[in-house]
C-alpha cells in the first residue's frame, strides 16, 4: 500500500488535542472541521467540491469497508482538506470496489486519521459550531505550533469557489446509468435548456438533469449574466459549492442580474447566493 500508518494529531483552535493514527497522505494541513452523519456514501463526500477547505468528520464509526470505485465520484478530484474517522476498515467487500480508501486518499494527497474519539469531537462541534483545526503527522512540530496555526487561519472571507469552478463553458451530456435510473416512465419529450453555474457542482446533479432530457450548458462561476441570457435558457441553476457566500460578491451580482428575467433555482451555495441577492 502507498500509505503508512503513523502517529497523527488533530489540534483544534479551542486548544483541544486529539491523538490518532494517520492514513492517506502525510504532512500538515489546516482546515475547518465539520461533521457528516451519513451512514454511506463517503466517496461522494470525498469528491464533493462543497467540502473544499474542510476536514470532514464521519459520525458513522466504521468507514472504508466498501472501498472506492470510479463511478460514484462527484467531481474531477478530491477537494476536502482531510478525513476524520473512528475506525478504518483495512479489508473491503463490494463488487464495484477498485481500491482501498487508504490508497485512494494517498494517491490524491489527502490526509486522513482514524482511531480518534469522533463522538466527543462531534459533541464539541455541535455545542460550539465548526472549529478550525490542524492535522499533522510531523512529530517535529510542537502542539503549540499547531495550535497557533489553527488560530491564525479562518475560512470566512476566502473565495473557495474560484478554486473549484471550471474555467470554460461546456455542454454536459452524461445521464444517470440505466441500472440506477428508476423513473424513466416520467420523462418529458420536450427538451429544456438549462444553464448551470458551476460554483462546485456535483456531477450527479448534472446526470439527473440530463436523464430528464435537459440540454445542459455548464458555465464558470464568473460567467456574465448577459452571456447567459444570449443563450435563451429555459432555466438557470446556481449550484452547490464551498465556503462563504459573502466572499463572492461577483456571484451575487450575477444572480441579481438574472432574477426576474429567467426561472432560477439554487442548491446549497446557490441557495445562499439567492438569499444574498434578495437581501
Buried (B, 14 or more C-beta within 10 A) or exposed (E): EEBEBBEBBBBBBEEBEBEBBBBBBBEBBBBBBBBBEEEEBBBBBBBBBBBBBBBBBBBBEEBBBBBBBEEBBBBEEBBBBBBBBBBBBEEBEEEEBEBBBBBBBBBBEBBBBBBBEBEEBBEBBEEEEEBBBBBBBEEEBEEEBBBBBBBEBEBEEBBBBBBBBBEEBEEBEEBBEEEEEEEEEEEEEEEBBBBBBBBBBBBBBBBBBBBBEBBBBBBBBBBEBEEBBEBEBBBBBBBBBBBBBEBBEEBBBBBBBBBEEBEBEBBBBBEBBBEBBEE
